[in-house]
Amino acid sequence: MIELPIGSAFRIEAMSSGPEVLILGAVHGDETCGFLAIGALLARFADRSLTLWRGRLTLAIGNEEALRRRVRKVEVDLNRCFIDGPDGTLDSYERRRAEDLKPLLRAADYMLDLHATSLPSVPFLMCEEPVLPFARALGISPIVLGWGSLGAGALFGDTETYVNAHGGRGMTVENGARDWPGGADSALVASLNLLTHLAMIDGVVPEPRGDAVAYRLFHVHVVERPGFRYSRPFQTFDRLHGGEEIGRDLERVYVAPAECVIVMPTDPEQVKPGEDLYLLGRRVV
């Protein structure tokens, strides 16, 4: 095991060739489940209770400084900084950190980014349509598809899209709410499932979930003005009927356009105008 010169990134290389896997944690500094899961993986490799039999595994902390401060970001959202080509000067800590991390993402055959939600939620996996057959093999359900198809207004510069654009398979696991005590265990299990499925470590290969419930996103609500309030407390995958009120601000009432579920509702107090507040999805039949 070696520590890479960019800091808070560790590489384990097997004697036999195999996949290049990257597991990321704490891309948002207030989501500690990934940091704890990576710590547990490092400890197991160090005491030899885990052995990497093939391939190369990189374990990295995304936003070191935000994690140290226990805040989501220092200046800008790191998960919007993974962009090739001109994107302005490297005028923030997160943009400079993204430059350090980009080579790891470009090299990855498989990437698992470990996150948590701001409001209560069951753990779930997010990926794009081409990655779905592989994602079903990891034993995680539900699965959410199609964030990238909503366009740059919804998602741009994230780790998953960046890996996919460079030929890898990017996946994100949302491991319950940030303050859920089971989040670290959920993130660890997801990581172990990936590595056992790829035959990189010993363990019980996860049962493929061909029956995994999947939802395809079709709408993202971006905050227009301050003062939004939900009509009731929502959790991810709560069902909505067509015409049902989701919430309102001082000028407008927002309703569900059709039968759907709400995905990743965010605390309005933590969202500024121009940022995402919630998504809507339909079940994939």
Backbone bond lengths (Angstrom), bond angles and torsions (degrees), N, CA, C in turn:
res aa  C-N    CA-C-N  psi(-1)  N-CA   C-N-CA  omega(-1)  CA-C   N-CA-C  phi
1 M - - - 1.465 - - 1.524 108.62 -
2 I 1.316 116.24 131.99 1.461 120.28 177.59 1.524 109.57 -127.19
3 E 1.321 115.88 148.65 1.464 120.31 172.72 1.515 108.03 -92.51
4 L 1.318 116.03 129.06 1.450 120.91 -179.02 1.526 110.66 -75.81
5 P 1.317 117.95 153.76 1.474 120.47 -174.82 1.520 114.43 -66.55
6 I 1.339 119.06 -14.57 1.464 119.84 179.35 1.528 111.78 -75.36
7 G 1.327 118.28 -12.18 1.460 121.37 178.76 1.515 112.68 87.30
8 S 1.335 116.10 141.18 1.468 123.69 178.46 1.528 112.02 53.85
9 A 1.312 115.33 35.27 1.460 121.40 175.71 1.523 107.68 -141.22
10 F 1.322 116.18 130.32 1.457 121.92 -174.05 1.522 109.69 -128.40
11 R 1.324 115.45 143.37 1.467 120.25 -177.98 1.526 109.99 -124.43
12 I 1.333 113.47 135.44 1.463 121.51 176.50 1.523 106.27 -123.46
13 E 1.324 116.83 126.88 1.452 120.86 -175.60 1.521 109.60 -123.55
14 A 1.334 116.04 130.19 1.457 121.59 179.35 1.520 109.97 -85.87
15 M 1.322 115.26 164.95 1.457 120.74 177.29 1.526 111.12 -71.99
16 S 1.332 116.89 -31.05 1.462 120.92 -177.76 1.519 110.22 -96.53
17 S 1.323 115.66 147.54 1.458 119.98 179.91 1.525 110.50 -69.48
18 G 1.306 115.45 157.28 1.461 120.84 -179.03 1.509 110.41 175.54
19 P 1.329 117.24 -165.48 1.469 120.35 -175.17 1.517 112.91 -67.49
20 E 1.310 114.54 156.53 1.465 122.70 170.83 1.520 106.57 -99.63
21 V 1.340 116.55 116.25 1.464 121.90 -175.25 1.521 109.55 -119.91
22 L 1.315 115.64 136.08 1.460 122.68 175.43 1.519 108.78 -121.06
23 I 1.334 116.62 127.64 1.456 122.31 173.10 1.529 107.27 -117.06
24 L 1.326 115.44 123.25 1.459 122.58 -177.39 1.525 110.31 -110.48
25 G 1.306 116.24 145.11 1.463 121.60 173.00 1.516 110.05 -136.97
26 A 1.312 116.40 156.42 1.469 123.37 174.65 1.524 112.42 56.84
27 V 1.325 117.28 39.83 1.465 119.48 167.05 1.521 108.94 -61.27
28 H 1.327 116.05 -31.35 1.463 122.25 166.47 1.532 106.92 -108.58
29 G 1.305 115.95 124.96 1.456 120.30 -169.89 1.511 116.08 -66.97
30 D 1.347 117.49 -19.54 1.462 119.61 179.19 1.528 111.74 -92.49
31 E 1.322 117.38 6.69 1.467 122.23 176.85 1.528 107.16 -109.60
32 T 1.324 116.14 91.81 1.465 120.85 -168.42 1.527 113.68 -88.53
33 C 1.333 118.54 -6.16 1.466 120.08 -175.65 1.525 111.72 -58.80
34 G 1.338 117.02 -41.37 1.451 119.88 -179.66 1.520 112.62 -68.23
35 F 1.320 116.02 -39.82 1.470 120.80 176.02 1.526 110.70 -58.61
36 L 1.336 116.88 -44.40 1.463 120.45 -179.41 1.526 111.24 -68.69
37 A 1.320 117.10 -39.15 1.467 120.34 178.89 1.527 110.63 -64.92
38 I 1.330 117.06 -42.07 1.459 120.14 178.24 1.525 110.50 -63.94
39 G 1.325 116.90 -40.30 1.462 119.95 175.64 1.514 112.15 -59.05
40 A 1.339 116.47 -41.00 1.470 120.58 179.12 1.526 110.65 -66.74
41 L 1.329 117.46 -40.41 1.470 120.13 177.54 1.521 110.97 -63.74
42 L 1.312 117.80 -45.38 1.464 120.73 179.14 1.516 111.28 -59.89
43 A 1.331 116.69 -41.13 1.464 120.34 179.51 1.528 110.83 -63.55
44 R 1.317 117.41 -39.62 1.464 120.50 -178.77 1.518 112.09 -70.27
45 F 1.320 116.72 -37.21 1.466 118.05 175.09 1.527 110.80 -69.32
46 A 1.338 117.27 -36.10 1.462 120.54 -179.21 1.522 111.91 -66.81
47 D 1.337 117.63 -39.83 1.472 119.07 -179.31 1.527 112.44 -91.41
48 R 1.332 116.50 6.36 1.467 124.23 174.60 1.524 114.03 68.35
49 S 1.323 116.51 17.06 1.459 117.40 171.33 1.530 110.34 -75.98
50 L 1.338 116.91 -14.90 1.459 123.48 169.07 1.515 108.44 -123.71
51 T 1.318 116.34 139.04 1.462 122.70 175.37 1.525 108.61 -127.76
52 L 1.310 115.76 134.37 1.459 120.22 175.79 1.531 107.98 -88.98
53 W 1.325 115.37 116.89 1.459 120.25 -173.50 1.525 112.93 -91.65
54 R 1.314 117.24 -26.76 1.467 118.47 179.27 1.519 109.12 -154.07
55 G 1.319 115.28 154.99 1.451 120.33 176.15 1.520 113.52 82.13
56 R 1.307 114.27 -165.15 1.456 121.85 -178.54 1.515 109.13 -136.20
57 L 1.319 115.88 133.70 1.465 122.75 -177.63 1.520 109.37 -120.60
58 T 1.333 115.56 128.73 1.460 120.88 174.59 1.523 108.30 -117.03
59 L 1.318 115.90 129.77 1.467 123.31 178.26 1.519 106.93 -115.90
60 A 1.325 116.66 123.07 1.461 118.95 -172.77 1.515 111.77 -139.59
61 I 1.316 114.89 143.39 1.456 122.28 171.61 1.521 107.28 -90.76
62 G 1.332 116.77 130.03 1.454 120.34 -176.39 1.514 112.89 -73.49
63 N 1.316 116.94 -71.28 1.459 121.67 -173.15 1.524 109.23 -104.63
64 E 1.331 115.26 84.83 1.471 120.86 -176.39 1.525 112.33 -56.35
65 E 1.329 116.55 -48.50 1.458 120.29 -173.20 1.520 111.20 -70.02
66 A 1.342 118.02 -41.09 1.462 119.95 177.44 1.527 110.24 -64.46
67 L 1.324 117.84 -37.30 1.466 120.85 176.47 1.522 110.34 -61.91
68 R 1.323 115.98 -43.49 1.468 119.50 179.66 1.526 111.01 -60.62
69 R 1.340 116.40 -37.46 1.464 120.79 -179.13 1.531 112.59 -87.46
70 R 1.336 116.36 -8.89 1.477 122.64 -176.58 1.533 111.45 59.27
71 V 1.328 114.80 44.41 1.461 121.28 175.38 1.531 107.80 -125.04
72 R 1.332 116.74 160.88 1.461 120.71 -178.74 1.525 112.00 -64.06
73 K 1.323 116.57 -41.30 1.462 121.49 -177.06 1.518 108.26 -150.40
74 V 1.315 115.20 160.54 1.456 120.71 174.26 1.525 109.24 -88.50
75 E 1.341 115.74 -50.84 1.465 120.02 179.86 1.526 111.90 -128.35
76 V 1.320 117.68 -50.85 1.464 121.71 -179.90 1.523 108.59 -133.20
77 D 1.334 116.22 166.10 1.455 121.78 -178.86 1.529 109.56 -71.86
78 L 1.334 116.74 114.32 1.460 120.65 179.51 1.521 111.45 -57.71
79 N 1.331 117.09 -32.14 1.456 120.28 -177.40 1.527 112.99 -79.34
80 R 1.335 116.92 17.34 1.459 122.16 169.53 1.531 110.53 -127.02
81 C 1.332 116.17 14.31 1.468 120.99 -173.34 1.523 113.89 -107.53
82 F 1.340 118.21 0.23 1.464 119.97 -176.84 1.524 109.12 -92.03
83 I 1.321 114.58 85.12 1.456 123.11 -174.14 1.523 107.73 -134.40
84 D 1.326 116.76 135.32 1.457 120.89 172.39 1.511 108.99 -91.53
85 G 1.318 115.84 147.47 1.454 119.52 179.28 1.515 111.18 91.82
86 P 1.306 117.68 -178.69 1.477 121.87 -176.34 1.519 111.73 -61.78
87 D 1.299 116.47 127.79 1.464 121.09 174.84 1.523 109.27 -140.39
88 G 1.314 115.82 33.90 1.456 119.25 -177.81 1.521 110.02 88.17
89 T 1.287 116.39 -178.38 1.457 120.67 179.13 1.527 109.13 -77.61
90 L 1.317 115.50 161.72 1.464 120.39 177.06 1.527 107.66 -80.28
91 D 1.330 114.43 69.32 1.462 120.62 -168.65 1.516 113.33 -95.63
92 S 1.321 117.85 11.85 1.465 119.85 178.74 1.514 109.46 -141.58
93 Y 1.312 114.41 158.77 1.464 118.97 177.19 1.508 110.52 -57.15
94 E 1.341 117.88 -44.96 1.460 120.36 -176.34 1.524 112.81 -64.15
95 R 1.307 118.13 -38.69 1.467 119.52 179.38 1.524 110.65 -66.58
96 R 1.303 116.79 -37.35 1.464 119.11 177.41 1.527 110.38 -68.94
97 R 1.318 116.96 -38.37 1.458 119.77 178.42 1.528 110.91 -66.40
98 A 1.332 116.72 -38.69 1.461 119.90 177.67 1.521 110.87 -60.30
99 E 1.335 117.57 -39.12 1.464 119.89 177.93 1.527 110.91 -61.19
100 D 1.325 117.10 -37.02 1.470 120.35 177.27 1.525 111.71 -66.03
101 L 1.332 115.83 -37.42 1.461 120.72 -173.19 1.526 113.62 -85.92
102 K 1.319 117.64 -23.79 1.471 120.55 -174.74 1.533 113.80 -53.04
103 P 1.337 120.20 -43.01 1.470 118.45 179.70 1.526 112.91 -59.62
104 L 1.327 117.60 -32.87 1.459 120.69 178.01 1.521 110.31 -66.93
105 L 1.326 117.10 -40.84 1.465 121.43 -179.90 1.526 110.90 -69.42
106 R 1.323 116.79 -39.82 1.469 119.50 -179.87 1.525 111.81 -65.32
107 A 1.322 116.48 -31.75 1.466 120.36 -176.82 1.521 113.31 -82.22
108 A 1.327 117.60 -14.70 1.471 120.81 -170.06 1.519 112.35 -75.35
109 D 1.339 115.35 131.34 1.465 120.43 167.07 1.523 110.09 -77.27
110 Y 1.332 115.33 -34.14 1.466 122.22 179.68 1.523 107.61 -139.57
111 M 1.323 116.36 136.95 1.456 121.43 177.95 1.526 109.18 -132.76
112 L 1.319 115.26 131.79 1.463 121.83 175.14 1.520 107.23 -119.37
113 D 1.326 116.25 118.75 1.459 122.85 -179.22 1.528 107.35 -107.26
114 L 1.325 116.62 120.58 1.464 122.64 -170.95 1.529 109.85 -99.45
115 H 1.333 115.73 115.90 1.465 122.45 -175.56 1.526 110.76 -125.99
116 A 1.325 115.01 -179.95 1.462 122.76 172.83 1.523 107.97 -145.29
117 T 1.328 115.61 159.68 1.463 121.17 -178.58 1.522 110.40 -97.23
118 S 1.339 115.52 162.36 1.466 118.76 -179.23 1.524 111.87 -83.44
119 L 1.340 117.40 -27.58 1.457 122.44 178.11 1.528 109.48 -115.46
120 P 1.334 119.33 162.63 1.466 120.99 -175.68 1.523 113.00 -55.03
121 S 1.329 115.77 142.05 1.456 121.88 -179.75 1.518 108.77 -163.22
122 V 1.321 116.38 149.76 1.457 119.69 166.93 1.523 107.54 -72.26
123 P 1.338 118.80 152.26 1.464 119.43 174.24 1.532 110.82 -61.75
124 F 1.328 116.47 144.68 1.456 120.63 177.12 1.518 109.54 -154.33
125 L 1.325 114.81 163.34 1.459 121.59 -178.44 1.517 109.70 -109.34
126 M 1.332 116.63 141.14 1.462 122.01 175.77 1.524 108.88 -117.35
127 C 1.327 116.36 136.81 1.451 121.41 175.68 1.522 108.48 -158.38
128 E 1.316 115.86 174.78 1.454 120.78 174.66 1.525 109.61 -98.01
129 E 1.315 115.96 163.20 1.469 122.30 -171.24 1.528 114.04 -50.87
130 P 1.349 120.12 -45.97 1.467 118.78 -178.30 1.524 113.89 -62.99
131 V 1.328 117.60 -21.30 1.470 121.15 -177.91 1.529 111.51 -90.46
132 L 1.341 117.82 -10.29 1.464 121.47 -173.33 1.527 113.27 -56.32
133 P 1.341 121.13 -47.12 1.472 118.77 -179.12 1.526 112.59 -57.23
134 F 1.337 116.74 -39.82 1.466 118.95 177.25 1.522 110.50 -68.76
135 A 1.342 117.63 -42.79 1.460 121.27 -177.60 1.525 111.60 -60.26
136 R 1.324 117.39 -36.03 1.462 120.59 179.24 1.526 111.65 -62.38
137 A 1.328 117.07 -23.36 1.456 120.53 -178.68 1.523 112.93 -78.96
138 L 1.323 117.90 -6.84 1.459 120.32 -176.08 1.516 113.28 -90.70
139 G 1.328 117.15 -0.72 1.456 120.19 175.09 1.503 114.96 75.69
140 I 1.341 117.98 19.59 1.461 121.48 -177.91 1.523 109.32 -109.60
141 S 1.311 116.70 134.97 1.459 122.79 176.50 1.527 107.12 -147.77
142 P 1.325 117.74 141.79 1.462 131.72 1.95 1.531 112.73 -76.35
143 I 1.355 114.04 170.83 1.454 123.19 175.68 1.528 108.05 -125.10
144 V 1.323 116.49 138.30 1.462 122.23 179.37 1.524 108.48 -115.55
145 L 1.327 115.51 129.92 1.466 122.56 -177.44 1.519 111.13 -116.34
146 G 1.322 115.45 157.74 1.446 120.14 160.65 1.506 117.95 89.97
147 W 1.329 118.99 13.61 1.461 118.59 178.41 1.528 109.69 -63.16
148 G 1.334 116.17 -42.04 1.457 119.64 -179.84 1.512 113.54 -60.46
149 S 1.344 117.08 -29.34 1.468 120.17 -178.10 1.525 112.34 -73.01
150 L 1.332 117.71 -11.74 1.464 120.35 179.21 1.518 112.20 -76.40
151 G 1.319 116.66 -10.62 1.458 119.85 175.05 1.514 112.87 98.15
152 A 1.328 114.48 172.39 1.460 120.88 -174.94 1.517 112.92 -63.09
153 G 1.332 117.89 -22.11 1.453 119.43 177.93 1.508 112.55 -67.83
154 A 1.351 116.75 -23.49 1.456 120.87 -179.49 1.518 112.05 -98.45
155 L 1.325 116.17 -38.03 1.455 119.27 -172.60 1.518 108.34 -152.42
156 F 1.306 116.23 124.97 1.453 120.26 -179.74 1.517 107.79 -161.04
157 G 1.328 116.38 126.67 1.453 119.55 178.43 1.503 114.64 84.25
158 D 1.342 118.59 18.49 1.464 121.05 179.96 1.527 110.20 -88.51
159 T 1.309 115.85 164.09 1.467 121.42 -177.15 1.520 111.89 -62.86
160 E 1.322 117.08 -44.24 1.460 121.49 -174.91 1.527 111.27 -62.62
161 T 1.322 116.72 -48.58 1.455 121.04 179.36 1.523 110.81 -62.36
162 Y 1.315 116.84 -38.60 1.469 121.41 -178.85 1.529 110.57 -64.66
163 V 1.316 116.92 -45.32 1.471 120.27 178.59 1.523 110.38 -62.69
164 N 1.332 117.00 -46.26 1.465 120.52 179.90 1.531 111.21 -59.25
165 A 1.318 116.75 -39.25 1.461 120.99 -178.27 1.522 112.37 -67.19
166 H 1.330 116.07 -21.01 1.465 120.52 -179.15 1.530 112.02 -105.69
167 G 1.332 116.50 19.82 1.454 120.02 171.15 1.505 116.08 92.34
168 G 1.335 118.35 0.74 1.451 120.73 177.96 1.521 111.48 -94.83
169 R 1.312 115.16 -177.64 1.458 121.96 175.85 1.525 107.77 -114.13
170 G 1.327 115.51 108.57 1.451 120.65 -178.40 1.517 112.00 -98.81
171 M 1.319 116.23 137.27 1.458 122.60 178.60 1.522 109.21 -139.87
172 T 1.325 115.31 147.94 1.459 122.39 176.98 1.515 108.08 -123.05
173 V 1.322 117.10 134.55 1.458 120.88 174.05 1.521 108.54 -114.68
174 E 1.320 115.40 123.11 1.467 122.30 174.39 1.526 107.09 -93.73
175 N 1.331 115.73 114.07 1.462 121.57 -169.75 1.525 112.62 -100.36
176 G 1.341 115.79 56.15 1.456 120.19 -179.46 1.515 111.38 73.56
177 A 1.312 115.14 -173.13 1.464 120.51 -177.85 1.523 110.92 -70.52
178 R 1.322 115.39 155.38 1.474 120.55 -176.97 1.518 112.84 -55.66
179 D 1.331 116.80 -34.71 1.462 119.83 -176.64 1.528 112.79 -95.93
180 W 1.343 118.50 9.15 1.459 121.21 -179.70 1.531 109.43 -75.60
181 P 1.344 118.75 123.93 1.465 120.25 -177.74 1.524 113.99 -61.23
182 G 1.347 117.81 -23.96 1.456 120.14 -178.79 1.511 114.99 -84.44
183 G 1.336 117.81 1.18 1.455 120.49 -174.46 1.518 114.05 -62.47
184 A 1.324 116.81 -41.98 1.469 119.91 -178.95 1.522 111.15 -65.31
185 D 1.333 116.75 -40.90 1.465 119.79 177.73 1.523 111.00 -64.42
186 S 1.328 116.86 -41.02 1.451 120.99 177.90 1.529 110.55 -60.09
187 A 1.327 116.96 -44.87 1.464 121.27 179.83 1.524 111.22 -65.10
188 L 1.327 116.81 -38.67 1.464 120.50 178.80 1.521 111.07 -65.76
189 V 1.324 117.30 -44.80 1.465 120.88 179.27 1.516 110.93 -61.42
190 A 1.330 117.69 -43.16 1.462 120.89 178.45 1.528 110.61 -59.93
191 S 1.326 116.70 -41.78 1.464 120.96 179.60 1.524 111.22 -65.61
192 L 1.324 116.78 -45.13 1.461 120.35 179.35 1.522 111.04 -64.87
193 N 1.327 117.07 -38.47 1.470 120.41 177.81 1.529 110.92 -60.01
194 L 1.328 116.65 -42.81 1.459 120.01 179.20 1.526 110.73 -61.98
195 L 1.329 116.54 -47.21 1.461 120.30 -175.89 1.522 112.36 -69.49
196 T 1.332 118.07 -36.60 1.468 119.22 177.44 1.516 111.22 -71.82
197 H 1.342 117.15 -37.66 1.465 119.43 178.23 1.529 110.98 -61.62
198 L 1.322 117.02 -34.59 1.463 121.34 179.26 1.530 112.07 -86.15
199 A 1.323 117.25 5.38 1.470 123.15 179.49 1.527 111.76 57.88
200 M 1.328 115.89 35.62 1.458 120.02 177.64 1.519 111.80 -91.98
201 I 1.339 116.61 -24.82 1.458 121.86 175.64 1.518 108.53 -133.75
202 D 1.342 115.76 162.96 1.454 120.22 172.96 1.521 109.01 -75.21
203 G 1.319 115.50 153.44 1.453 120.39 177.49 1.506 110.40 151.81
204 V 1.309 114.70 176.85 1.463 120.53 179.22 1.516 108.34 -80.28
205 V 1.320 115.61 117.61 1.461 119.59 179.24 1.521 108.46 -65.15
206 P 1.332 118.12 129.76 1.470 119.94 -177.93 1.520 111.44 -60.17
207 E 1.326 114.91 144.40 1.460 120.33 176.47 1.520 108.88 -69.81
208 P 1.344 117.63 123.52 1.468 118.51 179.24 1.522 110.99 -57.03
209 R 1.332 116.02 139.14 1.453 120.94 -178.70 1.524 109.20 -107.57
210 G 1.340 115.96 70.21 1.449 119.37 174.37 1.517 111.62 -60.90
211 D 1.353 115.39 -22.42 1.459 120.40 179.87 1.526 112.12 -94.00
212 A 1.346 117.46 8.56 1.455 119.78 -177.49 1.530 110.25 -56.71
213 V 1.311 115.79 130.94 1.462 120.24 177.26 1.521 108.51 -66.94
214 A 1.322 116.45 131.64 1.462 120.90 179.78 1.518 109.70 -126.69
215 Y 1.321 115.31 142.66 1.455 122.60 177.04 1.529 108.59 -124.44
216 R 1.333 115.44 136.94 1.461 120.49 177.15 1.518 108.95 -105.84
217 L 1.322 116.51 124.36 1.459 121.39 -179.17 1.520 111.03 -71.47
218 F 1.328 115.63 144.38 1.467 119.17 176.99 1.524 112.79 -134.93
219 H 1.324 118.32 -5.84 1.467 119.39 -178.33 1.519 109.71 -153.61
220 V 1.316 116.10 139.46 1.464 122.16 170.62 1.525 107.51 -121.52
221 H 1.322 115.70 132.95 1.462 120.24 177.58 1.518 108.50 -97.71
222 V 1.309 115.61 118.11 1.456 122.74 177.56 1.520 108.25 -100.61
223 V 1.312 116.63 132.56 1.462 121.35 -177.78 1.531 109.91 -63.35
224 E 1.327 115.76 127.83 1.466 121.25 179.85 1.522 112.30 -92.94
225 R 1.337 115.38 -34.36 1.467 119.46 -176.07 1.531 107.82 -156.99
226 P 1.322 117.78 161.61 1.464 119.83 178.49 1.529 111.51 -65.74
227 G 1.315 115.76 165.61 1.459 121.09 172.09 1.510 115.39 97.50
228 F 1.328 119.56 8.39 1.461 120.78 179.95 1.521 110.26 -68.52
229 R 1.343 114.89 140.89 1.465 121.64 173.69 1.519 108.72 -137.42
230 Y 1.330 116.37 135.11 1.462 120.15 175.49 1.524 110.37 -70.47
231 S 1.337 115.86 151.83 1.464 120.33 179.30 1.523 111.74 -73.43
232 R 1.333 116.86 -23.53 1.470 122.35 176.37 1.522 107.77 -159.08
233 P 1.327 118.26 165.28 1.470 119.10 176.84 1.530 110.07 -65.89
234 F 1.315 117.05 125.43 1.453 121.63 -178.61 1.523 111.00 -110.82
235 Q 1.335 114.88 147.35 1.448 122.47 167.27 1.531 107.86 -122.19
236 T 1.322 115.92 154.94 1.457 119.56 177.39 1.521 110.82 -55.88
237 F 1.313 115.54 135.71 1.462 126.95 -179.42 1.526 113.75 80.04
238 D 1.328 117.78 8.53 1.463 119.01 168.99 1.525 108.51 -63.96
239 R 1.332 116.04 137.23 1.458 121.12 -177.43 1.523 111.43 -81.19
240 L 1.329 114.59 146.27 1.458 122.14 176.74 1.521 108.55 -128.35
241 H 1.328 116.19 139.57 1.461 121.31 174.35 1.519 109.45 -93.04
242 G 1.311 116.92 152.17 1.451 120.53 177.40 1.516 111.37 -55.40
243 G 1.315 117.66 128.48 1.457 122.59 -178.58 1.508 114.61 87.73
244 E 1.344 117.68 -6.27 1.469 120.25 -179.18 1.523 109.75 -72.26
245 E 1.330 114.88 137.55 1.459 119.16 179.87 1.523 110.89 -70.06
246 I 1.332 115.32 133.48 1.469 121.88 174.76 1.521 109.59 -97.42
247 G 1.317 116.26 -41.65 1.461 120.04 -179.63 1.514 109.53 179.38
248 R 1.308 115.01 -177.04 1.463 120.03 -178.54 1.520 109.73 -154.32
249 D 1.340 114.68 155.57 1.456 120.48 169.12 1.525 107.84 -117.74
250 L 1.305 118.23 -163.31 1.457 120.21 -174.41 1.526 112.81 -71.28
251 E 1.337 117.17 -14.85 1.463 119.47 -175.18 1.515 114.41 -118.94
252 R 1.335 118.58 -17.21 1.460 118.77 -168.56 1.518 111.52 -151.73
253 V 1.339 114.55 149.54 1.467 122.16 172.58 1.527 107.62 -104.17
254 Y 1.336 116.73 136.20 1.463 121.81 -178.46 1.529 108.78 -112.28
255 V 1.336 115.73 128.72 1.460 121.07 -176.09 1.525 109.81 -125.41
256 A 1.327 114.88 160.22 1.461 120.41 175.51 1.523 109.46 -72.89
257 P 1.337 117.85 131.41 1.465 119.18 -177.83 1.526 113.65 -75.60
258 A 1.346 116.54 -17.14 1.463 121.08 -176.97 1.517 107.97 -166.07
259 E 1.333 117.62 176.66 1.458 121.55 173.70 1.527 108.60 -58.92
260 C 1.321 116.49 127.03 1.467 119.34 -176.04 1.527 109.41 -166.23
261 V 1.328 116.47 -175.34 1.458 122.10 172.73 1.522 107.91 -124.32
262 I 1.317 115.89 153.26 1.455 121.00 174.65 1.525 107.51 -91.72
263 V 1.318 116.80 140.44 1.459 122.63 -176.66 1.526 109.24 -127.57
264 M 1.294 115.71 129.93 1.460 123.49 176.63 1.529 113.50 52.27
265 P 1.338 117.98 52.53 1.470 118.15 171.85 1.524 109.44 -63.08
266 T 1.313 115.82 133.97 1.456 121.67 -176.10 1.516 109.59 -109.69
267 D 1.301 116.16 147.60 1.463 121.76 176.85 1.525 108.86 -58.95
268 P 1.338 118.60 119.26 1.476 120.05 -178.45 1.519 113.57 -57.99
269 E 1.331 116.85 -26.53 1.462 119.72 -179.85 1.527 111.61 -67.47
270 Q 1.338 116.99 -17.93 1.464 120.91 -176.96 1.526 112.58 -102.53
271 V 1.327 117.21 4.76 1.462 120.77 -173.90 1.530 109.39 -120.56
272 K 1.326 115.48 134.60 1.458 121.63 178.54 1.525 110.08 -101.01
273 P 1.336 118.02 158.68 1.467 119.71 173.80 1.527 111.01 -51.81
274 G 1.334 114.93 134.93 1.454 121.07 -177.20 1.516 113.74 95.44
275 E 1.344 117.89 -8.40 1.458 121.38 179.66 1.530 110.49 -103.81
276 D 1.341 115.82 158.88 1.457 121.26 -178.97 1.523 111.05 -71.52
277 L 1.349 116.22 138.80 1.458 121.31 178.42 1.528 112.00 -111.26
278 Y 1.316 117.22 -43.31 1.465 120.96 176.45 1.519 108.95 -158.35
279 L 1.346 115.38 164.58 1.456 121.71 175.83 1.513 108.83 -123.99
280 L 1.323 116.31 159.43 1.461 122.41 176.22 1.530 109.00 -122.74
281 G 1.334 115.64 141.63 1.457 119.62 -178.72 1.516 111.49 -140.64
282 R 1.344 115.38 157.91 1.458 122.21 175.99 1.527 108.21 -115.33
283 R 1.311 115.74 145.55 1.459 120.02 178.92 1.522 110.49 -66.58
284 V 1.335 116.48 135.75 1.442 122.43 176.92 1.522 108.04 -82.79
285 V 1.291 117.58 122.32 1.473 121.98 -177.30 1.523 109.12 -89.66
